[in-house]
Amino acid sequence: MIRVVVAEDQGMVLGALATLLGLEPDIEVVGRAPDGLAAWALVQRAKPQVLLSDIEMPGLTGLELAARIQAERLPVQVLIVTTFGRPGYLRRALDAGVRGYLLKDQPSEELAAAVRRVAAGQRVVAPELAEAAWGAPDPLSERERAVLRLAEAGRSNKEIAEVLGLSHGTVRNYLHEAASKLGAENRVESARIARANGWL
């Protein structure tokens, strides 16, 4: 049996994914998580072979979960199932050690097949994204990304500095660098460009 944990913050989608996989004779859903922190706890406790995860979730994103699993060298393969079909997300996912990346609008029968392939150590990528993934590289550093996310959420430089433990001037420098790399006029445009490319 392939042991799977499903992480998804939309309740109906979480239930649907778990139910679909539960119908397969060789797949056992050993846990459901409504956010990234719950998923991390479940992965450590339930010891699944595969974590099927959305990208954007409260607590930890699917990409942050994948990076933690990779850093801790846990024997868990990560399969992302998301609405975000942007090449930037896929590149970041691959860099975080993700083995599979599917879009939610793909046929449901592809899900179980992807879980089996990922559990076997193979890579599964939505065909329409595979070629585009090797396009423009992500220009942002992790710190620039963190600062831009908070700026996008409407936080002031002072608030960003407090949240990230940085000086006000350092935050201003990160925002300036990000805008420069993205060819943006200001923080709002920087966040919009980064979000549109899947870099945020």
C-alpha positions in Angstrom: 0.0 0.0 0.0 1.2 3.5 -0.8 0.6 5.7 2.3 -0.5 9.2 1.4 -1.1 12.4 3.4 -3.3 15.0 1.6 -2.8 18.7 2.4 -5.3 21.3 1.1 -6.9 24.3 2.7 -10.2 24.1 0.8 -12.3 21.6 2.7 -14.4 20.4 -0.2 -11.3 19.9 -2.4 -9.5 18.1 0.5 -12.4 15.7 0.9 -12.6 15.1 -2.9 -8.9 14.3 -3.3 -8.8 12.0 -0.2 -12.0 10.2 -1.4 -10.6 9.7 -5.0 -7.4 8.3 -3.7 -9.2 6.1 -1.1 -11.0 4.3 -3.9 -7.7 2.9 -5.2 -6.9 -0.6 -4.0 -3.2 0.1 -3.5 -3.4 3.6 -2.0 -4.2 4.4 1.7 -4.9 8.0 2.8 -3.3 8.1 6.3 -4.0 11.7 7.0 -5.7 14.9 5.9 -4.4 18.4 6.7 -6.2 21.7 6.3 -3.0 23.8 6.4 0.8 23.5 6.1 1.6 23.3 9.8 -0.9 20.4 10.3 0.6 18.7 7.2 4.1 19.0 8.6 3.0 17.4 11.9 1.2 14.6 10.0 4.1 13.9 7.8 6.3 13.4 10.8 3.7 11.3 12.7 2.1 9.2 9.9 5.3 8.7 7.9 3.6 8.6 4.4 5.5 7.7 1.2 3.7 10.6 -0.6 2.6 14.0 0.5 -0.1 15.4 -1.9 -0.2 19.1 -1.3 -1.6 22.4 -2.6 0.9 25.3 -2.9 -0.9 28.2 -1.2 -1.9 27.2 2.3 -1.9 29.0 5.7 1.0 28.2 8.0 3.4 26.7 5.5 3.1 26.6 1.7 3.4 23.4 -0.2 6.8 24.6 -1.4 8.0 25.3 2.1 6.8 21.9 3.2 8.7 20.3 0.3 11.8 22.2 1.3 11.5 21.1 4.9 11.1 17.5 3.9 14.2 17.8 1.7 16.2 19.5 4.4 15.3 16.8 7.0 16.0 14.1 4.4 12.6 12.5 5.1 11.7 9.5 2.8 8.6 11.3 1.6 7.9 12.2 -2.1 6.0 15.5 -2.6 3.3 15.8 -5.3 1.9 19.3 -5.8 -1.7 19.6 -7.1 -2.6 23.2 -7.7 -4.4 25.8 -9.8 -1.1 27.7 -10.3 0.0 26.8 -13.8 2.8 29.3 -13.9 6.4 28.2 -14.8 7.9 30.1 -11.9 6.0 28.0 -9.4 7.1 24.8 -11.1 10.7 25.9 -11.2 10.6 26.7 -7.4 8.8 23.4 -6.8 11.5 21.4 -8.6 14.2 23.3 -6.7 12.5 22.4 -3.4 12.7 18.7 -4.3 9.1 18.2 -5.5 8.7 15.0 -7.6 5.3 15.8 -9.1 3.4 18.9 -10.2 -0.2 18.5 -11.5 -2.9 21.1 -12.2 -6.3 20.8 -10.6 -8.1 20.9 -14.0 -6.4 17.7 -15.2 -8.6 14.5 -15.4 -9.1 12.8 -12.0 -7.8 9.4 -13.3 -4.3 11.0 -13.7 -4.1 11.6 -9.9 -3.7 8.0 -8.8 -1.3 7.3 -11.6 0.8 10.3 -10.6 0.8 9.1 -6.9 2.1 5.7 -8.0 4.8 7.2 -10.2 6.0 9.7 -7.6 6.0 6.9 -4.9 8.3 4.9 -7.2 10.7 7.8 -7.4 9.7 9.0 -10.9 9.0 12.7 -11.8 5.5 13.7 -13.0 4.9 17.2 -14.5 1.8 18.6 -16.2 2.8 18.4 -19.9 1.7 21.9 -20.6 4.2 23.2 -18.0 7.2 21.0 -18.6 8.7 23.0 -21.5 7.8 26.4 -20.1 9.6 25.5 -16.8 13.0 26.1 -18.4 12.1 29.6 -19.4 13.1 32.7 -17.5 14.7 31.9 -14.1 13.4 33.3 -10.9 15.3 36.6 -10.3 14.3 37.0 -6.6 16.2 35.9 -3.5 14.3 34.2 -0.7 14.6 37.3 1.4 13.3 39.6 -1.4 10.4 37.2 -1.8 9.6 37.3 1.9 9.7 41.1 1.9 7.6 41.4 -1.2 4.9 39.0 0.2 4.5 41.2 3.2 4.5 44.4 1.1 1.8 42.8 -1.1 -0.3 42.1 2.0 -0.2 45.9 2.7 2.5 45.9 5.5 4.6 49.1 5.9 8.4 49.0 5.8 8.4 49.3 9.6 6.0 46.4 10.0 8.0 44.3 7.5 11.2 45.0 9.4 9.6 43.9 12.7 8.2 40.7 11.3 11.4 39.7 9.6 13.8 41.0 12.2 15.5 43.4 9.8 16.3 47.1 9.9 14.1 49.6 8.2 16.9 50.5 5.7 17.5 46.8 4.9 13.8 46.3 4.0 13.9 49.4 1.8 17.0 48.0 0.0 15.3 44.6 -0.5 12.3 46.3 -2.0 14.5 48.5 -4.3 16.5 45.4 -5.4 13.3 43.5 -6.2 11.8 46.3 -8.2 15.1 46.8 -10.1 15.3 43.1 -11.0 11.6 43.0 -12.1 11.7 46.3 -14.0 9.0 47.7 -11.7 8.2 51.3 -10.6 7.2 50.5 -7.1 6.4 47.7 -4.5 2.8 47.2 -5.8 4.0 46.6 -9.4 6.9 44.4 -8.1 4.4 42.2 -6.3 2.1 42.1 -9.3 4.9 41.0 -11.7 6.3 38.5 -9.3 2.9 37.0 -8.6 2.0 36.8 -12.3 5.2 34.8 -13.0 4.8 32.5 -10.0 7.9 33.9 -8.2 5.9 35.0 -5.1 
